[in-house]
Amino acid sequence: MSADALMAEFGAAASFLRKSDRERLEAQTRLFDMKKECFVPDPEVEYVKAKVTLRDGNKSPLKLSLEK
């Protein structure tokens, strides 16, 4: 069964529920830089993406992408 057939049950809302093929391809091919980005455990949403702002030995300040 094709993806379009599966989304047909949502009617007009289907275009808002699913990313286009181009958007999905861009998200899948984007490289993840382990030296600049990481995931931090969060009790509410499991994990939050963060950007490393400075490297100093074993401790590094982070900028969270999800603000509370």
Backbone as a chain_set.jsonl record, in Angstrom:
{"seq": "MSADALMAEFGAAASFLRKSDRERLEAQTRLFDMKKECFVPDPEVEYVKAKVTLRDGNKSPLKLSLEK", "coords": {"N": [[0.851, -1.176, 0.0], [0.601, 2.196, -0.864], [2.145, 5.251, 0.36], [0.62, 7.517, -0.084], [-1.939, 6.456, -0.276], [-2.319, 5.575, 2.317], [-2.384, 8.006, 3.684], [-4.676, 9.126, 2.69], [-6.969, 8.781, 4.198], [-6.997, 10.886, 5.965], [-7.822, 13.067, 4.605], [-8.142, 16.485, 3.659], [-6.374, 17.399, 5.578], [-4.087, 15.911, 5.39], [-1.84, 16.93, 4.014], [-0.716, 18.608, 5.878], [0.085, 16.941, 7.878], [2.136, 15.359, 7.043], [5.487, 15.539, 5.928], [6.869, 16.847, 2.88], [8.365, 14.931, 0.177], [10.79, 16.075, -0.538], [11.461, 17.627, 1.756], [11.742, 15.583, 3.655], [13.897, 14.146, 2.559], [15.955, 16.073, 2.72], [16.165, 16.302, 5.511], [17.022, 13.742, 6.184], [19.504, 13.529, 4.952], [21.068, 15.422, 6.123], [24.024, 16.112, 7.825], [25.152, 15.018, 11.035], [26.915, 16.669, 13.378], [29.006, 15.589, 15.715], [30.743, 16.969, 17.307], [29.729, 19.466, 17.663], [27.029, 19.295, 18.271], [24.585, 17.734, 20.422], [22.542, 15.41, 22.342], [20.513, 15.874, 25.143], [19.364, 14.422, 28.156], [15.98, 14.818, 29.21], [13.416, 15.194, 31.569], [10.755, 15.69, 30.798], [10.393, 15.598, 27.944], [11.92, 13.473, 27.108], [14.48, 13.571, 25.39], [16.495, 16.392, 24.517], [17.647, 18.403, 21.912], [20.845, 19.885, 21.736], [23.303, 22.496, 21.417], [26.78, 22.64, 21.424], [28.558, 25.15, 22.966], [31.101, 25.824, 23.809], [34.229, 24.246, 24.298], [35.782, 22.792, 27.027], [37.837, 20.934, 28.48], [36.417, 18.314, 30.332], [33.933, 19.419, 30.713], [31.301, 21.204, 29.177], [29.566, 24.091, 28.191], [26.145, 24.25, 27.171], [23.723, 25.081, 24.655], [20.401, 24.862, 24.685], [17.991, 23.689, 22.344], [15.316, 23.62, 22.783], [13.3, 25.624, 24.525], [12.097, 26.131, 27.824]], "CA": [[0.0, 0.0, 0.0], [1.449, 3.386, -0.981], [2.037, 6.242, 1.435], [-0.501, 8.4, -0.403], [-3.17, 5.742, 0.058], [-2.441, 5.576, 3.777], [-2.707, 9.359, 4.137], [-5.959, 9.534, 2.121], [-8.014, 8.775, 5.226], [-6.974, 12.155, 6.691], [-8.43, 14.075, 3.751], [-7.425, 17.734, 3.4], [-5.352, 17.614, 6.61], [-2.931, 15.048, 5.125], [-0.665, 17.708, 3.611], [-0.133, 19.225, 7.068], [0.542, 15.887, 8.774], [3.292, 14.661, 6.482], [6.421, 16.393, 5.202], [7.031, 16.487, 1.476], [9.517, 14.064, -0.083], [11.994, 16.912, -0.535], [11.776, 17.96, 3.149], [12.226, 14.368, 4.318], [15.22, 13.842, 2.025], [16.894, 17.033, 3.3], [16.35, 15.964, 6.922], [17.754, 12.478, 6.281], [20.866, 13.656, 4.445], [21.805, 16.418, 6.907], [25.031, 15.485, 8.666], [25.118, 15.32, 12.46], [28.276, 16.947, 13.829], [29.083, 15.205, 17.127], [31.57, 17.917, 18.048], [28.986, 20.708, 17.865], [25.657, 19.032, 18.696], [24.388, 16.55, 21.256], [21.213, 15.259, 22.902], [20.571, 15.922, 26.6], [18.154, 13.854, 28.757], [15.023, 15.755, 29.791], [12.335, 14.389, 32.152], [9.452, 15.941, 30.174], [10.321, 15.2, 26.535], [12.953, 12.447, 26.956], [15.771, 14.134, 24.986], [16.452, 17.71, 23.898], [18.836, 18.676, 21.111], [21.609, 21.014, 22.263], [24.492, 22.878, 20.663], [27.939, 22.885, 22.28], [29.02, 26.513, 22.721], [32.52, 25.943, 24.135], [34.832, 23.004, 24.799], [36.762, 23.061, 28.075], [38.075, 19.693, 29.207], [35.279, 17.395, 30.416], [32.68, 20.161, 30.853], [31.011, 22.106, 28.063], [28.258, 24.733, 28.27], [25.282, 23.891, 26.051], [22.565, 25.911, 24.36], [19.305, 23.952, 24.351], [17.144, 24.152, 21.25], [13.942, 23.654, 23.288], [13.221, 26.475, 25.713], [10.945, 25.825, 28.687]], "C": [[0.897, 1.239, 0.0], [1.197, 4.359, 0.164], [0.867, 7.18, 1.187], [-1.831, 7.745, -0.056], [-3.388, 5.719, 1.567], [-2.862, 6.944, 4.31], [-4.071, 9.83, 3.641], [-7.062, 9.593, 3.167], [-8.062, 10.077, 6.025], [-7.517, 13.313, 5.863], [-7.547, 15.289, 3.528], [-6.307, 17.987, 4.401], [-4.069, 16.835, 6.325], [-1.681, 15.842, 4.76], [0.014, 18.383, 4.794], [0.469, 18.189, 8.016], [1.818, 15.208, 8.296], [4.176, 15.645, 5.724], [6.515, 15.924, 3.756], [8.265, 15.601, 1.316], [10.821, 14.858, -0.037], [12.416, 17.252, 0.896], [12.322, 16.747, 3.898], [13.633, 13.999, 3.851], [16.281, 14.782, 2.606], [17.182, 16.702, 4.761], [17.185, 14.694, 7.083], [19.208, 12.609, 5.854], [21.684, 14.702, 5.194], [22.765, 15.697, 7.841], [24.885, 15.93, 10.113], [26.554, 15.478, 12.931], [28.366, 16.692, 15.33], [29.922, 16.173, 17.95], [30.818, 19.201, 18.371], [27.579, 20.493, 18.407], [25.593, 17.779, 19.556], [22.922, 16.491, 21.688], [21.344, 15.122, 24.408], [19.286, 15.316, 27.158], [17.292, 14.937, 29.399], [13.848, 14.952, 30.332], [10.982, 14.565, 31.46], [9.349, 15.402, 28.748], [11.388, 14.183, 26.152], [14.313, 13.025, 26.592], [15.562, 15.466, 24.283], [17.75, 17.914, 23.128], [19.519, 19.927, 21.653], [22.83, 21.264, 21.392], [25.603, 23.199, 21.653], [28.476, 24.273, 21.946], [30.511, 26.686, 22.96], [33.02, 24.601, 24.637], [35.905, 23.365, 25.807], [36.94, 21.797, 28.902], [36.867, 18.778, 29.159], [33.94, 18.108, 30.507], [32.523, 21.132, 29.693], [29.66, 22.757, 28.284], [27.459, 24.429, 27.0], [24.187, 24.924, 25.872], [21.463, 24.974, 23.886], [18.451, 24.538, 23.243], [15.679, 24.239, 21.669], [13.924, 24.472, 24.563], [11.97, 26.136, 26.503], [10.269, 27.09, 29.137]], "O": [[1.846, 1.319, 0.78], [0.172, 4.295, 0.844], [0.194, 7.597, 2.129], [-2.75, 8.418, 0.409], [-4.521, 5.831, 2.036], [-3.613, 7.028, 5.282], [-4.578, 10.842, 4.126], [-7.997, 10.383, 3.032], [-9.059, 10.351, 6.693], [-7.655, 14.425, 6.372], [-6.356, 15.159, 3.244], [-5.374, 18.729, 4.094], [-3.053, 17.087, 6.972], [-0.576, 15.467, 5.154], [1.202, 18.698, 4.723], [1.284, 18.538, 8.871], [2.501, 14.549, 9.079], [3.68, 16.483, 4.971], [6.271, 14.757, 3.45], [9.107, 15.53, 2.211], [11.837, 14.363, 0.45], [13.601, 17.175, 1.221], [13.258, 16.872, 4.687], [14.466, 13.586, 4.657], [17.379, 14.343, 2.946], [18.326, 16.811, 5.203], [17.973, 14.588, 8.023], [20.062, 11.871, 6.347], [22.876, 14.855, 4.927], [22.37, 14.781, 8.562], [24.536, 17.079, 10.386], [27.329, 14.522, 12.888], [27.863, 17.484, 16.128], [29.815, 16.189, 19.176], [31.226, 19.948, 19.26], [26.988, 21.426, 18.953], [26.428, 16.882, 19.439], [22.155, 17.417, 21.426], [22.174, 14.358, 24.902], [18.204, 15.66, 26.681], [17.802, 15.853, 30.045], [13.322, 14.098, 29.618], [10.141, 13.669, 31.532], [8.332, 14.813, 28.381], [11.72, 14.055, 24.974], [15.228, 12.975, 27.413], [14.59, 15.653, 23.551], [18.831, 17.627, 23.641], [18.857, 20.909, 21.988], [23.327, 20.361, 20.718], [25.391, 23.943, 22.609], [28.811, 24.553, 20.795], [31.13, 27.585, 22.389], [32.294, 23.894, 25.336], [36.82, 24.134, 25.511], [36.264, 21.614, 29.914], [36.344, 18.491, 28.083], [32.899, 17.461, 30.389], [33.476, 21.792, 29.279], [28.683, 22.053, 28.542], [28.014, 24.359, 25.903], [23.772, 25.57, 26.834], [21.569, 24.366, 22.821], [18.215, 25.745, 23.207], [14.88, 24.87, 20.977], [14.478, 24.05, 25.578], [10.91, 25.884, 25.929], [9.281, 27.035, 29.869]]}, "num_chains": 1, "name": "protein.A"}
